[in-house]
Amino acid sequence: MAGLQPPGDKMKKVLCWASEMLNEHPEKKRVDIFREAEIRFDLTPRECEFLDNHFVKGSPENQENCT
Protein backbone atom coordinates (compact mmCIF):
# COMPACT_ATOMS: atom_id res chain seq x y z
CA MET A 1 0.00 0.00 0.00
CA ALA A 2 2.90 2.34 -0.60
CA GLY A 3 0.94 4.13 -3.36
CA LEU A 4 -1.74 5.56 -1.09
CA GLN A 5 -1.58 9.27 -0.27
CA PRO A 6 -3.41 11.36 2.30
CA PRO A 7 -6.60 12.85 0.77
CA GLY A 8 -5.30 16.38 0.17
CA ASP A 9 -1.79 15.39 -0.91
CA LYS A 10 -2.60 14.87 -4.60
CA MET A 11 -4.43 18.20 -4.86
CA LYS A 12 -1.48 20.00 -3.25
CA LYS A 13 0.79 18.47 -5.89
CA VAL A 14 -1.62 19.47 -8.66
CA LEU A 15 -1.81 23.06 -7.46
CA CYS A 16 1.97 23.34 -7.04
CA TRP A 17 2.52 21.92 -10.52
CA ALA A 18 -0.13 24.19 -12.08
CA SER A 19 1.35 27.22 -10.33
CA GLU A 20 4.81 26.39 -11.65
CA MET A 21 3.45 25.93 -15.17
CA LEU A 22 1.58 29.24 -15.04
CA ASN A 23 4.76 31.03 -13.92
CA GLU A 24 7.02 29.29 -16.44
CA HIS A 25 4.58 29.54 -19.36
CA PRO A 26 2.50 32.73 -19.04
CA GLU A 27 1.47 32.36 -22.69
CA LYS A 28 -0.49 29.17 -21.91
CA LYS A 29 -4.12 29.43 -20.97
CA ARG A 30 -5.05 28.49 -17.42
CA VAL A 31 -7.74 26.11 -18.67
CA ASP A 32 -5.19 24.21 -20.79
CA ILE A 33 -2.81 23.82 -17.87
CA PHE A 34 -5.53 22.50 -15.60
CA ARG A 35 -6.77 20.09 -18.30
CA GLU A 36 -3.25 18.73 -18.59
CA ALA A 37 -3.07 18.42 -14.78
CA GLU A 38 -6.30 16.41 -14.75
CA ILE A 39 -4.71 13.83 -17.03
CA ARG A 40 -1.19 13.96 -15.61
CA PHE A 41 -2.36 13.42 -12.02
CA ASP A 42 -5.21 11.02 -12.88
CA LEU A 43 -7.84 13.11 -11.10
CA THR A 44 -11.31 11.87 -10.30
CA PRO A 45 -14.34 13.62 -11.81
CA ARG A 46 -14.99 15.22 -8.43
CA GLU A 47 -11.43 16.58 -8.23
CA CYS A 48 -11.73 17.92 -11.79
CA GLU A 49 -14.99 19.66 -10.91
CA PHE A 50 -13.35 21.25 -7.85
CA LEU A 51 -10.50 22.63 -9.96
CA ASP A 52 -12.91 23.91 -12.61
CA ASN A 53 -15.08 25.67 -10.05
CA HIS A 54 -12.26 27.21 -8.02
CA PHE A 55 -9.40 27.81 -10.42
CA VAL A 56 -10.60 27.72 -14.04
CA LYS A 57 -14.09 29.19 -14.33
CA GLY A 58 -13.27 32.23 -12.21
CA SER A 59 -10.05 33.10 -14.00
CA PRO A 60 -9.92 36.49 -15.75
CA GLU A 61 -9.16 34.91 -19.15
CA ASN A 62 -12.47 33.01 -18.99
CA GLN A 63 -14.61 35.96 -17.90
CA GLU A 64 -15.23 37.04 -21.49
CA ASN A 65 -16.69 33.61 -22.30
CA CYS A 66 -19.23 33.67 -19.48
CA THR A 67 -22.79 34.62 -20.40
C-alpha positions in Angstrom: 0.0 0.0 0.0 2.9 2.3 -0.6 0.9 4.1 -3.4 -1.7 5.6 -1.1 -1.6 9.3 -0.3 -3.4 11.4 2.3 -6.6 12.9 0.8 -5.3 16.4 0.2 -1.8 15.4 -0.9 -2.6 14.9 -4.6 -4.4 18.2 -4.9 -1.5 20.0 -3.3 0.8 18.5 -5.9 -1.6 19.5 -8.7 -1.8 23.1 -7.5 2.0 23.3 -7.0 2.5 21.9 -10.5 -0.1 24.2 -12.1 1.3 27.2 -10.3 4.8 26.4 -11.7 3.4 25.9 -15.2 1.6 29.2 -15.0 4.8 31.0 -13.9 7.0 29.3 -16.4 4.6 29.5 -19.4 2.5 32.7 -19.0 1.5 32.4 -22.7 -0.5 29.2 -21.9 -4.1 29.4 -21.0 -5.0 28.5 -17.4 -7.7 26.1 -18.7 -5.2 24.2 -20.8 -2.8 23.8 -17.9 -5.5 22.5 -15.6 -6.8 20.1 -18.3 -3.3 18.7 -18.6 -3.1 18.4 -14.8 -6.3 16.4 -14.7 -4.7 13.8 -17.0 -1.2 14.0 -15.6 -2.4 13.4 -12.0 -5.2 11.0 -12.9 -7.8 13.1 -11.1 -11.3 11.9 -10.3 -14.3 13.6 -11.8 -15.0 15.2 -8.4 -11.4 16.6 -8.2 -11.7 17.9 -11.8 -15.0 19.7 -10.9 -13.3 21.3 -7.9 -10.5 22.6 -10.0 -12.9 23.9 -12.6 -15.1 25.7 -10.1 -12.3 27.2 -8.0 -9.4 27.8 -10.4 -10.6 27.7 -14.0 -14.1 29.2 -14.3 -13.3 32.2 -12.2 -10.0 33.1 -14.0 -9.9 36.5 -15.8 -9.2 34.9 -19.1 -12.5 33.0 -19.0 -14.6 36.0 -17.9 -15.2 37.0 -21.5 -16.7 33.6 -22.3 -19.2 33.7 -19.5 -22.8 34.6 -20.4 
